[in-house]
Amino acid sequence: MKKKLRRDEEQAIVSGVLAGLANYWNQDPVLFRVMAVVFLIVTGFFPGILLYIGAWIVMPKQNSNPRKADYEVSE
């Protein structure tokens, strides 16, 4: 099964972008958050903020399009 890059809103602090990246590479989200903070400080915030907002817009939510088979019907 092919991996898909998606925002993880269950582990999100802001929008789930970094948690989604961590899930994609099977890493701890804290590692990606620390790297993001370091990147923001080193680049002077603006480029990092733009990249984060761009990823927020482009990356779909983890369960944004549930299929019919994902639903359980109870009567």
The first five atom37 places (N, CA, C, CB, O) and aatype in JSON, in Angstrom:
{
  "aatype": [12, 11, 11, 11, 10, 1, 1, 3, 6, 6, 5, 0, 9, 19, 15, 7, 19, 10, 0, 7, 10, 0, 2, 18, 17, 2, 5, 3, 14, 19, 10, 13, 1, 19, 12, 0, 19, 19, 13, 10, 9, 19, 16, 7, 13, 13, 14, 7, 9, 10, 10, 18, 9, 7, 0, 17, 9, 19, 12, 14, 11, 5, 2, 15, 2, 14, 1, 11, 0, 3, 18, 6, 19, 15, 6],
  "atom_mask": [
    [1, 1, 1, 1, 1],
    [1, 1, 1, 1, 1],
    [1, 1, 1, 1, 1],
    [1, 1, 1, 1, 1],
    [1, 1, 1, 1, 1],
    [1, 1, 1, 1, 1],
    [1, 1, 1, 1, 1],
    [1, 1, 1, 1, 1],
    [1, 1, 1, 1, 1],
    [1, 1, 1, 1, 1],
    [1, 1, 1, 1, 1],
    [1, 1, 1, 1, 1],
    [1, 1, 1, 1, 1],
    [1, 1, 1, 1, 1],
    [1, 1, 1, 1, 1],
    [1, 1, 1, 0, 1],
    [1, 1, 1, 1, 1],
    [1, 1, 1, 1, 1],
    [1, 1, 1, 1, 1],
    [1, 1, 1, 0, 1],
    [1, 1, 1, 1, 1],
    [1, 1, 1, 1, 1],
    [1, 1, 1, 1, 1],
    [1, 1, 1, 1, 1],
    [1, 1, 1, 1, 1],
    [1, 1, 1, 1, 1],
    [1, 1, 1, 1, 1],
    [1, 1, 1, 1, 1],
    [1, 1, 1, 1, 1],
    [1, 1, 1, 1, 1],
    [1, 1, 1, 1, 1],
    [1, 1, 1, 1, 1],
    [1, 1, 1, 1, 1],
    [1, 1, 1, 1, 1],
    [1, 1, 1, 1, 1],
    [1, 1, 1, 1, 1],
    [1, 1, 1, 1, 1],
    [1, 1, 1, 1, 1],
    [1, 1, 1, 1, 1],
    [1, 1, 1, 1, 1],
    [1, 1, 1, 1, 1],
    [1, 1, 1, 1, 1],
    [1, 1, 1, 1, 1],
    [1, 1, 1, 0, 1],
    [1, 1, 1, 1, 1],
    [1, 1, 1, 1, 1],
    [1, 1, 1, 1, 1],
    [1, 1, 1, 0, 1],
    [1, 1, 1, 1, 1],
    [1, 1, 1, 1, 1],
    [1, 1, 1, 1, 1],
    [1, 1, 1, 1, 1],
    [1, 1, 1, 1, 1],
    [1, 1, 1, 0, 1],
    [1, 1, 1, 1, 1],
    [1, 1, 1, 1, 1],
    [1, 1, 1, 1, 1],
    [1, 1, 1, 1, 1],
    [1, 1, 1, 1, 1],
    [1, 1, 1, 1, 1],
    [1, 1, 1, 1, 1],
    [1, 1, 1, 1, 1],
    [1, 1, 1, 1, 1],
    [1, 1, 1, 1, 1],
    [1, 1, 1, 1, 1],
    [1, 1, 1, 1, 1],
    [1, 1, 1, 1, 1],
    [1, 1, 1, 1, 1],
    [1, 1, 1, 1, 1],
    [1, 1, 1, 1, 1],
    [1, 1, 1, 1, 1],
    [1, 1, 1, 1, 1],
    [1, 1, 1, 1, 1],
    [1, 1, 1, 1, 1],
    [1, 1, 1, 1, 1]
  ],
  "atom_positions": [
    [[0.84, -1.19, 0.0], [0.0, 0.0, 0.0], [0.88, 1.25, 0.0], [-0.95, 0.0, 1.22], [1.85, 1.34, 0.76]],
    [[0.55, 2.18, -0.84], [1.33, 3.41, -0.99], [1.0, 4.39, 0.14], [1.05, 4.05, -2.36], [-0.16, 4.62, 0.46]],
    [[2.06, 4.97, 0.73], [1.85, 5.96, 1.79], [1.37, 7.27, 1.18], [3.16, 6.19, 2.59], [1.75, 7.63, 0.06]],
    [[0.52, 7.97, 1.92], [0.05, 9.28, 1.48], [0.37, 10.32, 2.55], [-1.48, 9.25, 1.19], [0.25, 10.07, 3.75]],
    [[0.79, 11.47, 2.1], [1.12, 12.57, 3.0], [-0.16, 13.33, 3.31], [2.19, 13.52, 2.39], [-0.76, 13.94, 2.43]],
    [[-0.59, 13.28, 4.57], [-1.82, 13.94, 5.0], [-1.6, 14.6, 6.35], [-2.99, 12.93, 5.06], [-0.78, 14.15, 7.15]],
    [[-2.36, 15.67, 6.6], [-2.31, 16.33, 7.91], [-2.98, 15.43, 8.95], [-3.01, 17.72, 7.86], [-4.03, 14.85, 8.69]],
    [[-2.36, 15.32, 10.1], [-2.91, 14.52, 11.19], [-3.47, 15.47, 12.24], [-1.82, 13.56, 11.8], [-2.72, 16.02, 13.04]],
    [[-4.77, 15.67, 12.23], [-5.38, 16.63, 13.14], [-5.59, 16.06, 14.54], [-6.7, 17.09, 12.59], [-5.88, 16.82, 15.47]],
    [[-5.45, 14.74, 14.71], [-5.57, 14.15, 16.04], [-4.35, 14.47, 16.9], [-5.75, 12.63, 15.94], [-4.48, 14.65, 18.11]],
    [[-3.18, 14.55, 16.3], [-1.95, 14.86, 17.02], [-1.51, 16.3, 16.78], [-0.84, 13.9, 16.62], [-0.37, 16.65, 17.1]],
    [[-2.37, 17.11, 16.23], [-2.02, 18.47, 15.82], [-1.88, 19.4, 17.01], [-3.06, 19.02, 14.86], [-2.57, 19.26, 18.03]],
    [[-0.99, 20.35, 16.86], [-0.92, 21.48, 17.78], [-1.51, 22.7, 17.08], [0.56, 21.75, 18.24], [-2.31, 23.42, 17.68]],
    [[-1.14, 22.94, 15.84], [-1.7, 24.05, 15.08], [-2.65, 23.51, 14.02], [-0.58, 24.9, 14.43], [-3.87, 23.7, 14.11]],
    [[-2.11, 22.85, 13.01], [-2.98, 22.36, 11.92], [-2.73, 20.9, 11.56], [-2.79, 23.21, 10.69], [-3.5, 20.32, 10.78]],
    [[-1.71, 20.3, 12.1], [-1.42, 18.9, 11.83], [-0.4, 18.67, 10.73], [0.0, 0.0, 0.0], [-0.15, 17.52, 10.36]],
    [[0.19, 19.72, 10.19], [1.17, 19.57, 9.11], [2.39, 18.81, 9.6], [1.59, 20.96, 8.56], [2.81, 17.84, 8.95]],
    [[2.96, 19.21, 10.7], [4.17, 18.56, 11.2], [3.88, 17.14, 11.7], [4.8, 19.39, 12.32], [4.71, 16.25, 11.53]],
    [[2.72, 16.94, 12.3], [2.34, 15.58, 12.73], [2.15, 14.69, 11.51], [1.04, 15.62, 13.58], [2.49, 13.51, 11.55]],
    [[1.6, 15.23, 10.44], [1.43, 14.46, 9.21], [2.77, 14.09, 8.59], [0.0, 0.0, 0.0], [2.94, 12.97, 8.11]],
    [[3.71, 15.02, 8.59], [5.05, 14.72, 8.08], [5.72, 13.64, 8.93], [5.92, 16.0, 8.06], [6.37, 12.75, 8.4]],
    [[5.56, 13.73, 10.24], [6.15, 12.74, 11.14], [5.53, 11.37, 10.9], [5.96, 13.16, 12.61], [6.25, 10.36, 10.89]],
    [[4.24, 11.31, 10.7], [3.59, 10.03, 10.42], [4.06, 9.45, 9.1], [2.07, 10.18, 10.4], [4.25, 8.24, 8.98]],
    [[4.26, 10.29, 8.11], [4.7, 9.84, 6.79], [6.06, 9.15, 6.87], [4.77, 11.02, 5.81], [6.29, 8.14, 6.2]],
    [[6.97, 9.71, 7.69], [8.3, 9.15, 7.82], [8.46, 8.3, 9.08], [9.32, 10.26, 7.82], [9.59, 7.97, 9.45]],
    [[7.36, 7.93, 9.73], [7.37, 7.07, 10.93], [8.31, 7.6, 12.01], [7.77, 5.65, 10.55], [9.14, 6.86, 12.54]],
    [[8.16, 8.88, 12.32], [8.98, 9.52, 13.35], [8.07, 10.14, 14.41], [9.92, 10.6, 12.73], [6.85, 10.19, 14.25]],
    [[8.68, 10.6, 15.47], [7.95, 11.27, 16.54], [7.64, 12.71, 16.1], [8.78, 11.26, 17.87], [8.53, 13.4, 15.6]],
    [[6.4, 13.17, 16.27], [6.06, 14.54, 15.87], [6.89, 15.61, 16.59], [4.59, 14.8, 16.13], [7.11, 16.69, 16.05]],
    [[7.34, 15.3, 17.8], [8.15, 16.28, 18.56], [9.44, 16.6, 17.8], [8.48, 15.73, 19.98], [9.88, 17.75, 17.8]],
    [[10.03, 15.61, 17.18], [11.25, 15.83, 16.39], [11.0, 16.84, 15.29], [11.76, 14.5, 15.8], [11.81, 17.75, 15.08]],
    [[9.89, 16.7, 14.57], [9.57, 17.63, 13.49], [9.23, 19.02, 14.03], [8.4, 17.09, 12.67], [9.55, 20.03, 13.39]],
    [[8.61, 19.09, 15.18], [8.29, 20.39, 15.78], [9.56, 21.13, 16.2], [7.37, 20.21, 16.99], [9.67, 22.34, 16.01]],
    [[10.51, 20.39, 16.77], [11.79, 21.0, 17.17], [12.54, 21.49, 15.93], [12.66, 19.99, 17.97], [13.08, 22.6, 15.93]],
    [[12.58, 20.66, 14.88], [13.25, 21.07, 13.65], [12.57, 22.29, 13.03], [13.27, 19.9, 12.63], [13.24, 23.16, 12.49]],
    [[11.25, 22.36, 13.11], [10.53, 23.51, 12.57], [10.86, 24.78, 13.34], [9.02, 23.26, 12.59], [11.04, 25.84, 12.73]],
    [[10.94, 24.7, 14.65], [11.29, 25.87, 15.46], [12.7, 26.34, 15.14], [11.16, 25.56, 16.97], [12.94, 27.54, 15.0]],
    [[13.63, 25.41, 15.02], [15.02, 25.76, 14.66], [15.04, 26.41, 13.28], [15.95, 24.5, 14.69], [15.71, 27.43, 13.08]],
    [[14.31, 25.84, 12.33], [14.24, 26.4, 10.98], [13.67, 27.82, 11.0], [13.39, 25.51, 10.06], [14.17, 28.71, 10.31]],
    [[12.62, 28.03, 11.8], [12.03, 29.37, 11.91], [13.03, 30.39, 12.46], [10.79, 29.33, 12.79], [13.12, 31.51, 11.97]],
    [[13.76, 29.98, 13.47], [14.73, 30.9, 14.08], [15.88, 31.2, 13.11], [15.29, 30.3, 15.4], [16.29, 32.35, 12.97]],
    [[16.38, 30.17, 12.44], [17.53, 30.34, 11.53], [17.16, 31.19, 10.31], [18.05, 28.98, 11.07], [17.96, 32.01, 9.87]],
    [[15.96, 31.01, 9.76], [15.57, 31.73, 8.55], [14.91, 33.08, 8.81], [14.64, 30.89, 7.74], [14.62, 33.82, 7.87]],
    [[14.68, 33.41, 10.06], [14.07, 34.7, 10.35], [12.55, 34.67, 10.26], [0.0, 0.0, 0.0], [11.94, 35.69, 9.93]],
    [[11.94, 33.57, 10.52], [10.49, 33.35, 10.62], [9.73, 33.41, 9.31], [9.92, 34.33, 11.53], [8.96, 32.5, 9.03]],
    [[9.9, 34.43, 8.49], [9.02, 34.64, 7.34], [9.02, 33.49, 6.34], [9.42, 35.9, 6.64], [7.94, 33.03, 5.97]],
    [[10.18, 32.99, 5.87], [10.14, 31.87, 4.92], [9.5, 30.61, 5.51], [11.55, 31.54, 4.43], [8.75, 29.9, 4.84]],
    [[9.79, 30.35, 6.77], [9.21, 29.18, 7.42], [7.71, 29.28, 7.58], [0.0, 0.0, 0.0], [6.99, 28.29, 7.39]],
    [[7.24, 30.46, 7.92], [5.79, 30.68, 8.05], [5.11, 30.47, 6.7], [5.49, 32.11, 8.6], [4.05, 29.85, 6.63]],
    [[5.7, 30.99, 5.64], [5.12, 30.82, 4.31], [5.08, 29.34, 3.9], [5.91, 31.62, 3.27], [4.08, 28.88, 3.34]],
    [[6.16, 28.61, 4.16], [6.18, 27.18, 3.85], [5.12, 26.43, 4.64], [7.57, 26.6, 4.14], [4.45, 25.55, 4.1]],
    [[4.97, 26.76, 5.91], [3.99, 26.08, 6.75], [2.56, 26.35, 6.26], [4.14, 26.52, 8.22], [1.75, 25.43, 6.16]],
    [[2.27, 27.6, 5.96], [0.93, 27.95, 5.46], [0.68, 27.28, 4.11], [0.79, 29.49, 5.33], [-0.43, 26.8, 3.86]],
    [[1.69, 27.24, 3.26], [1.54, 26.56, 1.97], [1.26, 25.08, 2.15], [0.0, 0.0, 0.0], [0.41, 24.52, 1.45]],
    [[1.96, 24.43, 3.07], [1.72, 23.01, 3.34], [0.34, 22.81, 3.93], [2.8, 22.45, 4.29], [-0.33, 21.82, 3.62]],
    [[-0.1, 23.73, 4.77], [-1.43, 23.66, 5.38], [-2.51, 23.69, 4.29], [-1.64, 24.82, 6.38], [-3.49, 22.96, 4.38]],
    [[-2.31, 24.51, 3.29], [-3.29, 24.65, 2.2], [-3.25, 23.43, 1.28], [-3.02, 25.93, 1.39], [-4.3, 22.95, 0.84]],
    [[-2.06, 22.92, 0.99], [-1.9, 21.85, 0.0], [-2.2, 20.46, 0.56], [-0.49, 21.88, -0.55], [-2.8, 19.64, -0.12]],
    [[-1.8, 20.2, 1.79], [-1.97, 18.86, 2.37], [-3.43, 18.62, 2.76], [-1.05, 18.68, 3.59], [-4.01, 19.43, 3.48]],
    [[-4.01, 17.52, 2.3], [-5.39, 17.21, 2.71], [-5.42, 16.66, 4.13], [-6.02, 16.19, 1.73], [-4.4, 16.2, 4.66]],
    [[-6.6, 16.73, 4.75], [-6.77, 16.16, 6.08], [-6.68, 14.65, 5.98], [-8.13, 16.58, 6.71], [-6.87, 14.07, 4.92]],
    [[-6.37, 14.03, 7.1], [-6.16, 12.58, 7.1], [-7.41, 11.82, 6.68], [-5.73, 12.13, 8.47], [-7.3, 10.86, 5.92]],
    [[-8.58, 12.21, 7.13], [-9.82, 11.51, 6.78], [-10.78, 12.46, 6.09], [-10.47, 10.9, 8.02], [-11.97, 12.49, 6.42]],
    [[-10.29, 13.23, 5.14], [-11.14, 14.24, 4.5], [-12.14, 13.64, 3.53], [-10.3, 15.24, 3.79], [-13.21, 14.22, 3.32]],
    [[-11.84, 12.49, 2.93], [-12.74, 11.86, 1.96], [-13.01, 10.41, 2.36], [-12.14, 11.92, 0.55], [-12.51, 9.49, 1.71]],
    [[-13.81, 10.2, 3.4], [-14.08, 8.81, 3.77], [-14.9, 8.11, 2.7], [-14.8, 8.74, 5.11], [-15.82, 8.69, 2.12]],
    [[-14.56, 6.87, 2.44], [-15.3, 6.1, 1.45], [-16.51, 5.47, 2.12], [-14.4, 5.01, 0.8], [-16.59, 5.41, 3.35]],
    [[-17.44, 5.0, 1.31], [-18.63, 4.34, 1.84], [-18.26, 3.14, 2.69], [-19.55, 3.91, 0.71], [-18.92, 2.88, 3.7]],
    [[-17.24, 2.41, 2.32], [-16.84, 1.22, 3.04], [-16.31, 1.55, 4.44], [-15.78, 0.47, 2.25], [-16.22, 0.67, 5.29]],
    [[-15.96, 2.81, 4.7], [-15.45, 3.21, 6.0], [-16.57, 3.38, 7.02], [-14.66, 4.5, 5.89], [-16.31, 3.44, 8.22]],
    [[-17.79, 3.46, 6.56], [-18.92, 3.65, 7.46], [-19.5, 2.31, 7.88], [-19.99, 4.52, 6.8], [-19.58, 1.37, 7.08]],
    [[-19.91, 2.24, 9.14], [-20.57, 1.06, 9.63], [-22.06, 1.38, 9.74], [-19.98, 0.58, 11.0], [-22.43, 2.37, 10.37]],
    [[-22.89, 0.59, 9.14], [-24.32, 0.84, 9.16], [-24.93, 0.04, 10.3], [-24.99, 0.46, 7.81], [-24.76, -1.17, 10.39]],
    [[-25.62, 0.75, 11.17], [-26.32, 0.06, 12.27], [-27.78, 0.43, 12.21], [-25.7, 0.43, 13.66], [-28.15, 1.59, 12.0]],
    [[-28.61, -0.57, 12.39], [-30.06, -0.33, 12.31], [-30.74, -0.63, 13.61], [-30.68, -1.17, 11.22], [-31.95, -0.49, 13.72]]
  ]
}
